[in-house]
Amino acid sequence: MKVRLDDIDWKILRELQDDGRITNVELSRRIGISAPPCLRRVKALEDAGIISTYRALLDEKSLGYDLTAFAFVGLSSQAEADLVAFEERLRGWPIVREAWMLSGDIDFVLKCVATNLRAFQTFIIEELTAAANVASVRTALTIRQSKNAPTVPIG
């Protein structure tokens, strides 16, 4: 179900994407409405599932995770039960930070973050390729990140 948003809702979303720690008072000032209706609107956006969560984005390199890589996984069966079983399995792998099921030649792409190449290789050999239903794995090590925009493009 698509929710109708007015200009004020869009402004709230834009501000919260830029700074999720903004106070309601500051948010209401920037939006141009008083604090109580601003808080009600934010709560309504949360209740509608448009705002799904708040979190801090951490710099993995400063925490010792020096390697980011992608694993492209092909499964031997694409039956729904097998896809669900693989998805459940990958949720238990801390090294996997994002996973996307794809159409086409590859069934899943996994974004992995590891402390070093050896840790990533160990995961690929001991966990990923050993997992049930995994038929093929290709990997790509990243060189540098060219864009990081983990937000929705709000006009």
C-alpha positions in Angstrom: 0.0 0.0 0.0 1.5 3.3 -1.0 1.2 6.1 1.5 0.4 9.7 0.3 3.1 12.1 1.5 2.8 15.8 1.4 5.6 18.4 1.1 6.2 18.5 4.9 6.5 14.7 5.1 9.1 14.8 2.3 11.0 17.5 4.1 11.0 15.5 7.3 12.3 12.4 5.5 15.0 14.4 3.8 16.2 15.9 7.1 16.1 12.6 9.0 18.1 10.9 6.2 20.7 13.6 6.5 20.8 13.5 10.3 18.9 10.7 12.2 20.0 12.2 15.5 18.4 15.6 15.0 16.1 16.6 17.8 12.4 17.1 17.2 12.7 20.7 18.1 15.5 21.3 15.5 13.6 19.2 13.0 10.4 21.2 13.4 12.4 24.4 13.1 14.0 23.3 9.8 10.6 22.1 8.5 8.7 25.2 9.5 6.1 23.6 11.8 5.8 23.4 15.6 7.3 20.5 17.5 4.1 18.6 18.5 2.7 18.1 15.0 6.3 17.4 13.7 6.6 14.6 16.3 3.2 13.2 15.3 4.2 13.2 11.6 7.5 11.4 12.4 5.6 8.8 14.4 3.1 8.3 11.6 6.0 7.8 9.1 7.4 5.2 11.5 4.1 3.5 12.0 3.6 3.3 8.2 7.0 1.6 7.8 8.4 4.4 5.7 11.0 5.1 8.4 12.1 1.6 9.2 14.9 2.2 11.7 17.6 4.5 13.0 21.3 3.5 13.1 24.8 4.8 13.1 26.9 4.1 10.0 30.4 3.0 11.1 33.6 3.3 9.1 34.7 -0.3 8.7 38.3 0.5 7.9 38.8 2.4 11.1 37.6 -0.7 13.0 40.1 -3.0 11.3 37.9 -4.4 8.5 40.3 -3.6 5.6 38.8 -5.8 2.9 35.5 -5.4 1.1 34.6 -8.0 -1.5 31.7 -9.4 -3.4 30.8 -13.0 -3.8 28.6 -14.0 -6.7 26.8 -17.3 -5.9 25.1 -19.7 -8.2 22.9 -22.4 -6.6 22.2 -25.8 -8.0 18.5 -25.5 -7.3 16.3 -22.4 -7.4 13.3 -24.0 -5.9 11.7 -21.7 -3.3 12.5 -23.9 -0.4 16.2 -24.0 -1.5 16.4 -20.3 -1.9 14.8 -19.7 1.5 17.2 -22.2 3.1 20.2 -20.4 1.6 18.9 -17.0 2.7 18.5 -18.3 6.3 22.1 -19.7 6.2 23.6 -16.5 4.9 21.9 -14.5 7.7 24.2 -16.4 10.1 27.4 -15.3 8.4 28.7 -12.1 10.1 31.1 -11.5 7.2 28.2 -11.0 4.9 26.9 -7.5 5.3 24.4 -7.3 2.4 22.8 -10.0 0.2 20.7 -9.6 -2.8 18.9 -12.3 -4.8 19.2 -11.7 -8.5 17.6 -12.7 -11.7 19.9 -14.0 -14.5 23.0 -16.2 -14.3 23.8 -15.4 -10.7 21.4 -16.2 -7.9 22.9 -14.1 -5.1 25.5 -11.3 -4.7 27.0 -11.0 -1.2 28.8 -7.9 0.0 31.4 -9.1 2.5 33.6 -7.2 4.9 36.6 -8.9 6.5 39.7 -8.0 8.5 42.0 -9.3 5.7 42.2 -11.4 2.6 42.9 -14.6 4.7 39.7 -14.2 6.7 37.7 -13.7 3.4 39.4 -16.7 1.8 38.6 -18.9 4.9 35.0 -17.8 4.7 34.7 -18.6 1.0 36.4 -22.0 1.3 35.0 -23.2 4.7 31.6 -21.7 4.7 30.3 -20.5 1.4 31.4 -23.1 -1.0 30.7 -25.8 1.6 27.1 -24.7 2.0 24.4 -27.0 0.8 23.0 -26.2 -2.7 26.0 -23.9 -3.7 27.1 -24.8 -7.2 29.5 -21.9 -8.0 31.1 -18.9 -6.4 33.0 -16.1 -8.0 34.6 -13.3 -6.1 35.7 -9.8 -6.7 37.9 -7.7 -4.4 37.2 -4.0 -4.3 39.8 -1.5 -5.1 38.0 1.6 -3.8 34.5 2.8 -3.2 33.4 5.4 -5.7 30.0 6.2 -4.2 28.3 5.5 -0.9 24.7 6.7 -0.8 22.8 4.4 1.5 19.7 6.6 1.4 16.7 7.1 -0.8 17.1 9.8 -3.5 14.6 12.4 -2.3 14.1 15.1 -4.9 
